C-alpha cells in the first residue's frame, strides 16, 4: 500500500462498521488510523500493508504480536479487541480505549531517543524540545532528522541575509535509521523504508534553482534520500509521495543534490556508506579521523559537517 492509498482510505468505511477518520502514523509494515465505530465509539485500527497481507506468515506474526501486547500491564496500555480482514484483503487489528486514541498514544509513548542515548539514560523533559527540529509540523516520524537540529531562527535569518533560499519537505523518519549493517555483502542488507512527500510547487522551485546555476544542499541523509528518490535520471525532481527504501553506497551516481549537511555517524551504518558514496571513502576516513582527534561530538546530539563533493569532470 502506498502513502497515497493510505490517505485514500480516510473517509471510507471498513466492513460497514468503522469509518476511517485520519492517518495516525505509518511504518514499513503497517498503517495506524483513527476510526469511529458506527456506535460512535472511537478506535485505533492498525492495518497491515496490502502487499504484506497476502503472506500467511507475515499476517500471522502481525496478529500474534498485537495480542502479545495485551499482556503488558500499564495504565495507559491500549488493548487489541479484535482482528479482521478488510474488503481488499488487508489484515486489521482493532484497539479501543475509554479516551481518544491520540491521548492514549501520547500518554503511553516515550520520546524515541536513539538507542545509543536511551541505553545510557532515560528520556527527560528537555528531550521533548531538544529532540525536535524547528521545522516539525506533522506527526508521523519516530526519529528526528537530526541534521536540522542545528538550525535556529538566528541561523535562518543569517541565511536570508545572504540570499540563500530554502525549501521544506515532509519526512516521517523511521526507527530503522538506527539499524547497523550486519551483512558482509551490502547487497544482502534490507534497507528500511521511510515515508516522504515533495509537492509539485516545491519540486518546481528546486528545479528552477538548479537551472539558474544554484546548488541544492540537502539537510540530513533522509532529505537526501527523498530528493534522490524523486529525481529522474536527468536530475529533474518530480512530485513524490510514498516510501523510499533507496540504499546509497559507493558507486552511486547522485542526481538531485550538490552537497549535504549531516552529523557524524556510526560505523558500519547505511549513513556512513551514504556519505562515503558522496565524498569518497578515503575523504570520509580522513574527516572522521580529524573529528575524533579534535574532540567533535558524534551522532544525534553531535556536531554537523558540510560535505561538498568535487564537481564531476
LOROGU-530158 format. One record per residue (C-alpha): residue number from 0; residue in three letters; x, y, z. Coordinates in Angstrom, 1 decimal. Example, Ala and Ser with C-alpha at 12.3 -4.5 7.8 and 13.67 -1.06 7.14 Angstrom:
2
<rec koldren="0" selo="ALA" xx="12.3" yy="-4.5" zz="7.8"/>
<rec koldren="1" selo="SER" xx="13.7" yy="-1.1" zz="7.1"/>
***
This chain:
313
<rec koldren="0" selo="UNK" xx="0.0" yy="0.0" zz="0.0"/>
<rec koldren="1" selo="UNK" xx="1.5" yy="3.4" zz="-1.0"/>
<rec koldren="2" selo="UNK" xx="1.1" yy="6.5" zz="1.1"/>
<rec koldren="3" selo="UNK" xx="-1.4" yy="7.8" zz="-1.4"/>
<rec koldren="4" selo="UNK" xx="-3.5" yy="4.7" zz="-0.9"/>
<rec koldren="5" selo="UNK" xx="-3.2" yy="5.2" zz="2.9"/>
<rec koldren="6" selo="UNK" xx="-4.6" yy="8.7" zz="2.6"/>
<rec koldren="7" selo="UNK" xx="-7.3" yy="7.5" zz="0.2"/>
<rec koldren="8" selo="UNK" xx="-8.8" yy="5.3" zz="3.0"/>
<rec koldren="9" selo="UNK" xx="-9.7" yy="8.4" zz="5.0"/>
<rec koldren="10" selo="UNK" xx="-13.4" yy="8.9" zz="5.0"/>
<rec koldren="11" selo="UNK" xx="-14.1" yy="5.3" zz="3.8"/>
<rec koldren="12" selo="UNK" xx="-15.8" yy="2.5" zz="5.8"/>
<rec koldren="13" selo="UNK" xx="-14.4" yy="-0.9" zz="6.7"/>
<rec koldren="14" selo="UNK" xx="-16.9" yy="-3.8" zz="6.8"/>
<rec koldren="15" selo="UNK" xx="-19.6" yy="-1.1" zz="7.1"/>
<rec koldren="16" selo="UNK" xx="-18.6" yy="-0.8" zz="10.8"/>
<rec koldren="17" selo="UNK" xx="-15.6" yy="1.5" zz="11.1"/>
<rec koldren="18" selo="UNK" xx="-15.2" yy="4.9" zz="9.4"/>
<rec koldren="19" selo="UNK" xx="-11.6" yy="5.8" zz="8.9"/>
<rec koldren="20" selo="UNK" xx="-11.1" yy="9.4" zz="10.2"/>
<rec koldren="21" selo="UNK" xx="-7.4" yy="10.0" zz="9.6"/>
<rec koldren="22" selo="UNK" xx="-3.9" yy="8.6" zz="9.5"/>
<rec koldren="23" selo="UNK" xx="-2.2" yy="8.5" zz="12.9"/>
<rec koldren="24" selo="UNK" xx="1.1" yy="7.1" zz="11.7"/>
<rec koldren="25" selo="UNK" xx="2.9" yy="4.8" zz="9.2"/>
<rec koldren="26" selo="UNK" xx="5.6" yy="2.3" zz="9.4"/>
<rec koldren="27" selo="UNK" xx="7.3" yy="-0.1" zz="6.9"/>
<rec koldren="28" selo="UNK" xx="4.8" yy="-2.8" zz="7.8"/>
<rec koldren="29" selo="UNK" xx="1.6" yy="-1.2" zz="8.8"/>
<rec koldren="30" selo="UNK" xx="-0.5" yy="2.0" zz="9.0"/>
<rec koldren="31" selo="UNK" xx="-2.4" yy="3.2" zz="12.1"/>
<rec koldren="32" selo="UNK" xx="-5.7" yy="5.0" zz="11.6"/>
<rec koldren="33" selo="UNK" xx="-8.1" yy="6.8" zz="14.0"/>
<rec koldren="34" selo="UNK" xx="-11.5" yy="5.4" zz="13.3"/>
<rec koldren="35" selo="UNK" xx="-15.1" yy="5.7" zz="14.6"/>
<rec koldren="36" selo="UNK" xx="-17.4" yy="2.7" zz="15.0"/>
<rec koldren="37" selo="UNK" xx="-21.0" yy="3.0" zz="13.8"/>
<rec koldren="38" selo="UNK" xx="-21.9" yy="3.1" zz="17.6"/>
<rec koldren="39" selo="UNK" xx="-19.9" yy="6.3" zz="17.8"/>
<rec koldren="40" selo="UNK" xx="-17.1" yy="4.9" zz="19.9"/>
<rec koldren="41" selo="UNK" xx="-13.6" yy="5.8" zz="18.8"/>
<rec koldren="42" selo="UNK" xx="-10.9" yy="3.2" zz="17.9"/>
<rec koldren="43" selo="UNK" xx="-7.5" yy="2.9" zz="16.5"/>
<rec koldren="44" selo="UNK" xx="-7.1" yy="0.4" zz="13.7"/>
<rec koldren="45" selo="UNK" xx="-3.7" yy="-0.9" zz="12.7"/>
<rec koldren="46" selo="UNK" xx="-3.7" yy="-2.2" zz="9.1"/>
<rec koldren="47" selo="UNK" xx="-1.1" yy="-4.4" zz="7.6"/>
<rec koldren="48" selo="UNK" xx="0.0" yy="-3.1" zz="4.3"/>
<rec koldren="49" selo="UNK" xx="-1.8" yy="-4.7" zz="1.4"/>
<rec koldren="50" selo="UNK" xx="1.4" yy="-6.0" zz="-0.2"/>
<rec koldren="51" selo="UNK" xx="2.2" yy="-7.9" zz="3.0"/>
<rec koldren="52" selo="UNK" xx="-1.3" yy="-9.1" zz="3.8"/>
<rec koldren="53" selo="UNK" xx="-1.0" yy="-11.8" zz="1.1"/>
<rec koldren="54" selo="UNK" xx="1.8" yy="-13.6" zz="3.0"/>
<rec koldren="55" selo="UNK" xx="0.3" yy="-16.0" zz="5.6"/>
<rec koldren="56" selo="UNK" xx="3.4" yy="-16.0" zz="7.8"/>
<rec koldren="57" selo="UNK" xx="3.5" yy="-12.2" zz="7.9"/>
<rec koldren="58" selo="UNK" xx="-0.2" yy="-11.9" zz="8.7"/>
<rec koldren="59" selo="UNK" xx="0.1" yy="-14.5" zz="11.5"/>
<rec koldren="60" selo="UNK" xx="3.0" yy="-12.6" zz="13.0"/>
<rec koldren="61" selo="UNK" xx="1.2" yy="-9.3" zz="12.7"/>
<rec koldren="62" selo="UNK" xx="-1.8" yy="-10.7" zz="14.6"/>
<rec koldren="63" selo="UNK" xx="0.3" yy="-12.6" zz="17.2"/>
<rec koldren="64" selo="UNK" xx="2.4" yy="-9.6" zz="18.1"/>
<rec koldren="65" selo="UNK" xx="-0.8" yy="-7.5" zz="18.6"/>
<rec koldren="66" selo="UNK" xx="-2.3" yy="-9.9" zz="21.1"/>
<rec koldren="67" selo="UNK" xx="1.1" yy="-10.3" zz="22.9"/>
<rec koldren="68" selo="UNK" xx="0.8" yy="-6.5" zz="23.6"/>
<rec koldren="69" selo="UNK" xx="-2.3" yy="-7.3" zz="25.7"/>
<rec koldren="70" selo="UNK" xx="-0.2" yy="-8.9" zz="28.3"/>
<rec koldren="71" selo="UNK" xx="1.5" yy="-5.5" zz="29.1"/>
<rec koldren="72" selo="UNK" xx="0.3" yy="-4.2" zz="32.4"/>
<rec koldren="73" selo="UNK" xx="0.3" yy="-0.4" zz="32.1"/>
<rec koldren="74" selo="UNK" xx="-2.5" yy="2.2" zz="33.0"/>
<rec koldren="75" selo="UNK" xx="-2.2" yy="3.7" zz="29.5"/>
<rec koldren="76" selo="UNK" xx="-2.0" yy="0.4" zz="27.6"/>
<rec koldren="77" selo="UNK" xx="-4.3" yy="0.0" zz="24.6"/>
<rec koldren="78" selo="UNK" xx="-5.8" yy="-3.4" zz="24.2"/>
<rec koldren="79" selo="UNK" xx="-6.3" yy="-5.3" zz="21.0"/>
<rec koldren="80" selo="UNK" xx="-10.0" yy="-6.1" zz="20.9"/>
<rec koldren="81" selo="UNK" xx="-10.4" yy="-7.9" zz="17.6"/>
<rec koldren="82" selo="UNK" xx="-8.8" yy="-8.9" zz="14.3"/>
<rec koldren="83" selo="UNK" xx="-10.4" yy="-8.7" zz="10.9"/>
<rec koldren="84" selo="UNK" xx="-9.7" yy="-8.6" zz="7.2"/>
<rec koldren="85" selo="UNK" xx="-10.7" yy="-5.6" zz="5.1"/>
<rec koldren="86" selo="UNK" xx="-12.5" yy="-5.9" zz="1.8"/>
<rec koldren="87" selo="UNK" xx="-9.2" yy="-5.7" zz="-0.1"/>
<rec koldren="88" selo="UNK" xx="-7.6" yy="-8.4" zz="2.0"/>
<rec koldren="89" selo="UNK" xx="-5.6" yy="-6.2" zz="4.3"/>
<rec koldren="90" selo="UNK" xx="-5.2" yy="-7.6" zz="7.8"/>
<rec koldren="91" selo="UNK" xx="-6.6" yy="-5.4" zz="10.7"/>
<rec koldren="92" selo="UNK" xx="-6.2" yy="-5.1" zz="14.4"/>
<rec koldren="93" selo="UNK" xx="-8.8" yy="-3.1" zz="16.4"/>
<rec koldren="94" selo="UNK" xx="-7.8" yy="-1.2" zz="19.5"/>
<rec koldren="95" selo="UNK" xx="-10.1" yy="0.5" zz="22.0"/>
<rec koldren="96" selo="UNK" xx="-9.7" yy="2.9" zz="24.9"/>
<rec koldren="97" selo="UNK" xx="-12.1" yy="5.0" zz="27.0"/>
<rec koldren="98" selo="UNK" xx="-10.4" yy="8.1" zz="25.7"/>
<rec koldren="99" selo="UNK" xx="-9.4" yy="9.3" zz="22.2"/>
<rec koldren="100" selo="UNK" xx="-6.6" yy="7.1" zz="20.9"/>
<rec koldren="101" selo="UNK" xx="-4.4" yy="10.1" zz="20.3"/>
<rec koldren="102" selo="UNK" xx="-4.4" yy="10.8" zz="24.1"/>
<rec koldren="103" selo="UNK" xx="-3.7" yy="7.2" zz="24.9"/>
<rec koldren="104" selo="UNK" xx="-0.8" yy="7.0" zz="22.5"/>
<rec koldren="105" selo="UNK" xx="0.7" yy="10.3" zz="23.8"/>
<rec koldren="106" selo="UNK" xx="0.4" yy="9.1" zz="27.4"/>
<rec koldren="107" selo="UNK" xx="1.8" yy="5.6" zz="26.8"/>
<rec koldren="108" selo="UNK" xx="4.5" yy="6.6" zz="24.4"/>
<rec koldren="109" selo="UNK" xx="8.0" yy="7.8" zz="25.3"/>
<rec koldren="110" selo="UNK" xx="10.4" yy="10.1" zz="23.4"/>
<rec koldren="111" selo="UNK" xx="12.1" yy="7.6" zz="21.0"/>
<rec koldren="112" selo="UNK" xx="15.7" yy="8.6" zz="21.6"/>
<rec koldren="113" selo="UNK" xx="18.3" yy="6.8" zz="19.6"/>
<rec koldren="114" selo="UNK" xx="19.4" yy="3.6" zz="21.3"/>
<rec koldren="115" selo="UNK" xx="23.0" yy="4.9" zz="21.9"/>
<rec koldren="116" selo="UNK" xx="21.4" yy="7.6" zz="24.1"/>
<rec koldren="117" selo="UNK" xx="18.5" yy="5.7" zz="25.5"/>
<rec koldren="118" selo="UNK" xx="20.8" yy="2.9" zz="26.7"/>
<rec koldren="119" selo="UNK" xx="22.7" yy="5.3" zz="28.9"/>
<rec koldren="120" selo="UNK" xx="19.9" yy="7.4" zz="30.4"/>
<rec koldren="121" selo="UNK" xx="16.1" yy="7.7" zz="30.2"/>
<rec koldren="122" selo="UNK" xx="14.4" yy="10.5" zz="28.2"/>
<rec koldren="123" selo="UNK" xx="13.7" yy="13.6" zz="30.2"/>
<rec koldren="124" selo="UNK" xx="11.5" yy="16.6" zz="29.8"/>
<rec koldren="125" selo="UNK" xx="14.2" yy="18.6" zz="27.9"/>
<rec koldren="126" selo="UNK" xx="14.4" yy="15.9" zz="25.3"/>
<rec koldren="127" selo="UNK" xx="10.9" yy="16.8" zz="24.1"/>
<rec koldren="128" selo="UNK" xx="12.2" yy="20.1" zz="23.0"/>
<rec koldren="129" selo="UNK" xx="15.8" yy="19.2" zz="22.2"/>
<rec koldren="130" selo="UNK" xx="15.0" yy="16.1" zz="20.1"/>
<rec koldren="131" selo="UNK" xx="12.6" yy="18.1" zz="17.8"/>
<rec koldren="132" selo="UNK" xx="13.6" yy="20.3" zz="14.9"/>
<rec koldren="133" selo="UNK" xx="12.2" yy="23.8" zz="14.4"/>
<rec koldren="134" selo="UNK" xx="10.7" yy="22.6" zz="11.1"/>
<rec koldren="135" selo="UNK" xx="8.4" yy="19.9" zz="12.6"/>
<rec koldren="136" selo="UNK" xx="4.8" yy="20.3" zz="11.5"/>
<rec koldren="137" selo="UNK" xx="3.2" yy="16.9" zz="11.0"/>
<rec koldren="138" selo="UNK" xx="3.1" yy="13.9" zz="13.3"/>
<rec koldren="139" selo="UNK" xx="4.3" yy="10.6" zz="12.0"/>
<rec koldren="140" selo="UNK" xx="8.1" yy="10.3" zz="12.5"/>
<rec koldren="141" selo="UNK" xx="9.6" yy="8.2" zz="15.2"/>
<rec koldren="142" selo="UNK" xx="13.1" yy="9.8" zz="15.0"/>
<rec koldren="143" selo="UNK" xx="14.2" yy="13.3" zz="14.4"/>
<rec koldren="144" selo="UNK" xx="16.1" yy="14.3" zz="11.2"/>
<rec koldren="145" selo="UNK" xx="18.9" yy="15.4" zz="13.4"/>
<rec koldren="146" selo="UNK" xx="20.9" yy="17.5" zz="10.9"/>
<rec koldren="147" selo="UNK" xx="18.1" yy="20.0" zz="11.2"/>
<rec koldren="148" selo="UNK" xx="18.6" yy="20.3" zz="14.9"/>
<rec koldren="149" selo="UNK" xx="21.4" yy="22.7" zz="14.2"/>
<rec koldren="150" selo="UNK" xx="19.1" yy="25.3" zz="12.6"/>
<rec koldren="151" selo="UNK" xx="17.7" yy="28.1" zz="14.7"/>
<rec koldren="152" selo="UNK" xx="15.7" yy="31.3" zz="13.9"/>
<rec koldren="153" selo="UNK" xx="19.0" yy="33.2" zz="14.1"/>
<rec koldren="154" selo="UNK" xx="20.7" yy="30.9" zz="11.6"/>
<rec koldren="155" selo="UNK" xx="17.8" yy="31.2" zz="9.1"/>
<rec koldren="156" selo="UNK" xx="17.9" yy="34.9" zz="9.4"/>
<rec koldren="157" selo="UNK" xx="21.6" yy="34.9" zz="8.5"/>
<rec koldren="158" selo="UNK" xx="20.9" yy="32.7" zz="5.5"/>
<rec koldren="159" selo="UNK" xx="18.2" yy="35.0" zz="4.4"/>
<rec koldren="160" selo="UNK" xx="20.5" yy="38.0" zz="4.6"/>
<rec koldren="161" selo="UNK" xx="22.9" yy="36.2" zz="2.3"/>
<rec koldren="162" selo="UNK" xx="20.2" yy="35.4" zz="-0.2"/>
<rec koldren="163" selo="UNK" xx="20.2" yy="31.6" zz="0.4"/>
<rec koldren="164" selo="UNK" xx="16.8" yy="30.1" zz="-0.2"/>
<rec koldren="165" selo="UNK" xx="15.3" yy="27.1" zz="1.5"/>
<rec koldren="166" selo="UNK" xx="12.5" yy="24.6" zz="1.0"/>
<rec koldren="167" selo="UNK" xx="11.0" yy="22.2" zz="3.4"/>
<rec koldren="168" selo="UNK" xx="9.9" yy="18.6" zz="2.7"/>
<rec koldren="169" selo="UNK" xx="7.7" yy="16.2" zz="4.7"/>
<rec koldren="170" selo="UNK" xx="9.6" yy="13.3" zz="6.2"/>
<rec koldren="171" selo="UNK" xx="8.5" yy="10.6" zz="8.5"/>
<rec koldren="172" selo="UNK" xx="11.8" yy="9.2" zz="9.7"/>
<rec koldren="173" selo="UNK" xx="11.6" yy="5.6" zz="10.9"/>
<rec koldren="174" selo="UNK" xx="13.3" yy="3.6" zz="13.7"/>
<rec koldren="175" selo="UNK" xx="15.2" yy="1.7" zz="11.0"/>
<rec koldren="176" selo="UNK" xx="17.5" yy="4.7" zz="10.6"/>
<rec koldren="177" selo="UNK" xx="19.4" yy="3.4" zz="13.7"/>
<rec koldren="178" selo="UNK" xx="19.9" yy="-0.1" zz="12.4"/>
<rec koldren="179" selo="UNK" xx="23.5" yy="-1.2" zz="11.7"/>
<rec koldren="180" selo="UNK" xx="24.5" yy="-3.2" zz="8.6"/>
<rec koldren="181" selo="UNK" xx="25.0" yy="-6.8" zz="9.7"/>
<rec koldren="182" selo="UNK" xx="25.5" yy="-8.4" zz="6.3"/>
<rec koldren="183" selo="UNK" xx="29.1" yy="-8.7" zz="5.0"/>
<rec koldren="184" selo="UNK" xx="27.8" yy="-8.2" zz="1.5"/>
<rec koldren="185" selo="UNK" xx="25.8" yy="-4.9" zz="1.2"/>
<rec koldren="186" selo="UNK" xx="23.6" yy="-6.4" zz="-1.5"/>
<rec koldren="187" selo="UNK" xx="22.2" yy="-8.7" zz="1.2"/>
<rec koldren="188" selo="UNK" xx="21.2" yy="-5.8" zz="3.5"/>
<rec koldren="189" selo="UNK" xx="17.5" yy="-5.0" zz="3.6"/>
<rec koldren="190" selo="UNK" xx="17.2" yy="-1.2" zz="3.7"/>
<rec koldren="191" selo="UNK" xx="14.5" yy="0.3" zz="5.9"/>
<rec koldren="192" selo="UNK" xx="11.8" yy="2.4" zz="4.3"/>
<rec koldren="193" selo="UNK" xx="10.9" yy="6.0" zz="5.2"/>
<rec koldren="194" selo="UNK" xx="7.9" yy="8.0" zz="4.1"/>
<rec koldren="195" selo="UNK" xx="8.2" yy="11.4" zz="2.5"/>
<rec koldren="196" selo="UNK" xx="6.4" yy="13.9" zz="0.3"/>
<rec koldren="197" selo="UNK" xx="7.5" yy="16.6" zz="-2.2"/>
<rec koldren="198" selo="UNK" xx="4.7" yy="18.6" zz="-3.7"/>
<rec koldren="199" selo="UNK" xx="4.6" yy="20.0" zz="-7.2"/>
<rec koldren="200" selo="UNK" xx="5.3" yy="23.6" zz="-6.2"/>
<rec koldren="201" selo="UNK" xx="8.3" yy="22.6" zz="-4.1"/>
<rec koldren="202" selo="UNK" xx="9.7" yy="20.4" zz="-6.9"/>
<rec koldren="203" selo="UNK" xx="9.3" yy="23.2" zz="-9.4"/>
<rec koldren="204" selo="UNK" xx="11.2" yy="25.7" zz="-7.2"/>
<rec koldren="205" selo="UNK" xx="14.0" yy="23.3" zz="-6.6"/>
<rec koldren="206" selo="UNK" xx="14.4" yy="22.6" zz="-10.3"/>
<rec koldren="207" selo="UNK" xx="14.3" yy="26.3" zz="-11.1"/>
<rec koldren="208" selo="UNK" xx="17.1" yy="27.0" zz="-8.5"/>
<rec koldren="209" selo="UNK" xx="19.3" yy="24.4" zz="-10.1"/>
<rec koldren="210" selo="UNK" xx="18.5" yy="25.5" zz="-13.6"/>
<rec koldren="211" selo="UNK" xx="19.6" yy="29.0" zz="-12.7"/>
<rec koldren="212" selo="UNK" xx="23.0" yy="27.8" zz="-11.5"/>
<rec koldren="213" selo="UNK" xx="22.2" yy="27.3" zz="-7.9"/>
<rec koldren="214" selo="UNK" xx="23.2" yy="24.3" zz="-5.8"/>
<rec koldren="215" selo="UNK" xx="20.9" yy="22.1" zz="-3.8"/>
<rec koldren="216" selo="UNK" xx="22.3" yy="21.2" zz="-0.3"/>
<rec koldren="217" selo="UNK" xx="20.3" yy="18.5" zz="1.4"/>
<rec koldren="218" selo="UNK" xx="20.0" yy="18.9" zz="5.2"/>
<rec koldren="219" selo="UNK" xx="20.2" yy="15.4" zz="6.5"/>
<rec koldren="220" selo="UNK" xx="20.6" yy="12.0" zz="4.9"/>
<rec koldren="221" selo="UNK" xx="16.8" yy="11.4" zz="4.9"/>
<rec koldren="222" selo="UNK" xx="16.2" yy="14.6" zz="2.9"/>
<rec koldren="223" selo="UNK" xx="18.9" yy="13.5" zz="0.5"/>
<rec koldren="224" selo="UNK" xx="17.4" yy="10.0" zz="0.1"/>
<rec koldren="225" selo="UNK" xx="14.0" yy="11.6" zz="-0.6"/>
<rec koldren="226" selo="UNK" xx="15.3" yy="14.0" zz="-3.1"/>
<rec koldren="227" selo="UNK" xx="17.3" yy="11.3" zz="-4.9"/>
<rec koldren="228" selo="UNK" xx="14.2" yy="9.0" zz="-4.9"/>
<rec koldren="229" selo="UNK" xx="12.1" yy="11.8" zz="-6.5"/>
<rec koldren="230" selo="UNK" xx="14.7" yy="12.6" zz="-9.2"/>
<rec koldren="231" selo="UNK" xx="14.8" yy="11.3" zz="-12.8"/>
<rec koldren="232" selo="UNK" xx="18.0" yy="10.2" zz="-14.5"/>
<rec koldren="233" selo="UNK" xx="18.4" yy="13.8" zz="-15.9"/>
<rec koldren="234" selo="UNK" xx="18.3" yy="15.2" zz="-12.3"/>
<rec koldren="235" selo="UNK" xx="14.8" yy="16.7" zz="-12.6"/>
<rec koldren="236" selo="UNK" xx="13.0" yy="16.4" zz="-9.3"/>
<rec koldren="237" selo="UNK" xx="9.4" yy="15.2" zz="-9.6"/>
<rec koldren="238" selo="UNK" xx="6.4" yy="15.2" zz="-7.3"/>
<rec koldren="239" selo="UNK" xx="6.8" yy="12.4" zz="-4.8"/>
<rec koldren="240" selo="UNK" xx="4.6" yy="10.9" zz="-2.1"/>
<rec koldren="241" selo="UNK" xx="5.3" yy="7.5" zz="-0.6"/>
<rec koldren="242" selo="UNK" xx="8.0" yy="5.2" zz="0.9"/>
<rec koldren="243" selo="UNK" xx="11.6" yy="5.2" zz="-0.2"/>
<rec koldren="244" selo="UNK" xx="14.0" yy="2.4" zz="0.6"/>
<rec koldren="245" selo="UNK" xx="16.8" yy="3.7" zz="-1.6"/>
<rec koldren="246" selo="UNK" xx="20.2" yy="2.3" zz="-0.4"/>
<rec koldren="247" selo="UNK" xx="23.1" yy="4.6" zz="-1.4"/>
<rec koldren="248" selo="UNK" xx="26.5" yy="3.0" zz="-1.4"/>
<rec koldren="249" selo="UNK" xx="29.8" yy="3.9" zz="-3.0"/>
<rec koldren="250" selo="UNK" xx="29.5" yy="3.9" zz="-6.8"/>
<rec koldren="251" selo="UNK" xx="26.0" yy="5.6" zz="-6.7"/>
<rec koldren="252" selo="UNK" xx="25.6" yy="8.5" zz="-9.2"/>
<rec koldren="253" selo="UNK" xx="23.9" yy="11.4" zz="-7.4"/>
<rec koldren="254" selo="UNK" xx="21.2" yy="13.1" zz="-9.5"/>
<rec koldren="255" selo="UNK" xx="19.4" yy="15.7" zz="-7.4"/>
<rec koldren="256" selo="UNK" xx="21.8" yy="17.2" zz="-4.8"/>
<rec koldren="257" selo="UNK" xx="25.1" yy="19.1" zz="-4.8"/>
<rec koldren="258" selo="UNK" xx="26.0" yy="18.8" zz="-1.2"/>
<rec koldren="259" selo="UNK" xx="24.9" yy="17.6" zz="2.3"/>
<rec koldren="260" selo="UNK" xx="24.7" yy="18.9" zz="5.8"/>
<rec koldren="261" selo="UNK" xx="24.9" yy="15.9" zz="8.1"/>
<rec koldren="262" selo="UNK" xx="26.1" yy="14.8" zz="11.6"/>
<rec koldren="263" selo="UNK" xx="28.9" yy="12.3" zz="12.2"/>
<rec koldren="264" selo="UNK" xx="27.5" yy="8.7" zz="12.0"/>
<rec koldren="265" selo="UNK" xx="28.0" yy="5.3" zz="13.5"/>
<rec koldren="266" selo="UNK" xx="30.5" yy="2.9" zz="11.8"/>
<rec koldren="267" selo="UNK" xx="29.0" yy="0.1" zz="9.7"/>
<rec koldren="268" selo="UNK" xx="25.9" yy="2.1" zz="9.2"/>
<rec koldren="269" selo="UNK" xx="24.0" yy="2.9" zz="6.0"/>
<rec koldren="270" selo="UNK" xx="24.5" yy="6.6" zz="6.8"/>
<rec koldren="271" selo="UNK" xx="28.3" yy="6.3" zz="6.7"/>
<rec koldren="272" selo="UNK" xx="28.0" yy="4.4" zz="3.4"/>
<rec koldren="273" selo="UNK" xx="25.9" yy="7.2" zz="2.0"/>
<rec koldren="274" selo="UNK" xx="28.4" yy="9.9" zz="2.9"/>
<rec koldren="275" selo="UNK" xx="31.3" yy="7.8" zz="1.6"/>
<rec koldren="276" selo="UNK" xx="29.4" yy="7.5" zz="-1.7"/>
<rec koldren="277" selo="UNK" xx="29.1" yy="11.2" zz="-1.8"/>
<rec koldren="278" selo="UNK" xx="32.7" yy="12.2" zz="-0.9"/>
<rec koldren="279" selo="UNK" xx="34.7" yy="9.0" zz="-1.3"/>
<rec koldren="280" selo="UNK" xx="35.8" yy="6.6" zz="1.4"/>
<rec koldren="281" selo="UNK" xx="39.3" yy="8.0" zz="1.9"/>
<rec koldren="282" selo="UNK" xx="38.0" yy="11.5" zz="2.3"/>
<rec koldren="283" selo="UNK" xx="35.5" yy="10.4" zz="4.9"/>
<rec koldren="284" selo="UNK" xx="38.0" yy="8.3" zz="6.8"/>
<rec koldren="285" selo="UNK" xx="40.3" yy="11.4" zz="7.0"/>
<rec koldren="286" selo="UNK" xx="37.4" yy="13.6" zz="8.0"/>
<rec koldren="287" selo="UNK" xx="36.3" yy="11.3" zz="10.8"/>
<rec koldren="288" selo="UNK" xx="39.9" yy="10.9" zz="11.9"/>
<rec koldren="289" selo="UNK" xx="40.2" yy="14.6" zz="12.3"/>
<rec koldren="290" selo="UNK" xx="36.8" yy="14.8" zz="14.1"/>
<rec koldren="291" selo="UNK" xx="38.0" yy="12.2" zz="16.6"/>
<rec koldren="292" selo="UNK" xx="41.3" yy="13.9" zz="17.2"/>
<rec koldren="293" selo="UNK" xx="39.7" yy="17.3" zz="17.6"/>
<rec koldren="294" selo="UNK" xx="37.0" yy="16.0" zz="20.0"/>
<rec koldren="295" selo="UNK" xx="34.0" yy="16.6" zz="17.8"/>
<rec koldren="296" selo="UNK" xx="30.7" yy="15.2" zz="19.1"/>
<rec koldren="297" selo="UNK" xx="29.2" yy="12.4" zz="17.1"/>
<rec koldren="298" selo="UNK" xx="25.6" yy="11.1" zz="16.4"/>
<rec koldren="299" selo="UNK" xx="22.2" yy="12.7" zz="17.0"/>
<rec koldren="300" selo="UNK" xx="23.2" yy="15.4" zz="19.5"/>
<rec koldren="301" selo="UNK" xx="26.6" yy="15.9" zz="17.9"/>
<rec koldren="302" selo="UNK" xx="28.3" yy="18.3" zz="15.6"/>
<rec koldren="303" selo="UNK" xx="27.4" yy="18.7" zz="11.9"/>
<rec koldren="304" selo="UNK" xx="29.6" yy="18.7" zz="8.8"/>
<rec koldren="305" selo="UNK" xx="29.1" yy="20.3" zz="5.4"/>
<rec koldren="306" selo="UNK" xx="30.0" yy="17.9" zz="2.6"/>
<rec koldren="307" selo="UNK" xx="30.6" yy="19.4" zz="-0.8"/>
<rec koldren="308" selo="UNK" xx="31.9" yy="16.9" zz="-3.4"/>
<rec koldren="309" selo="UNK" xx="34.1" yy="17.9" zz="-6.2"/>
<rec koldren="310" selo="UNK" xx="32.2" yy="18.6" zz="-9.4"/>
<rec koldren="311" selo="UNK" xx="32.2" yy="15.7" zz="-11.9"/>
<rec koldren="312" selo="UNK" xx="34.8" yy="16.3" zz="-14.6"/>
***
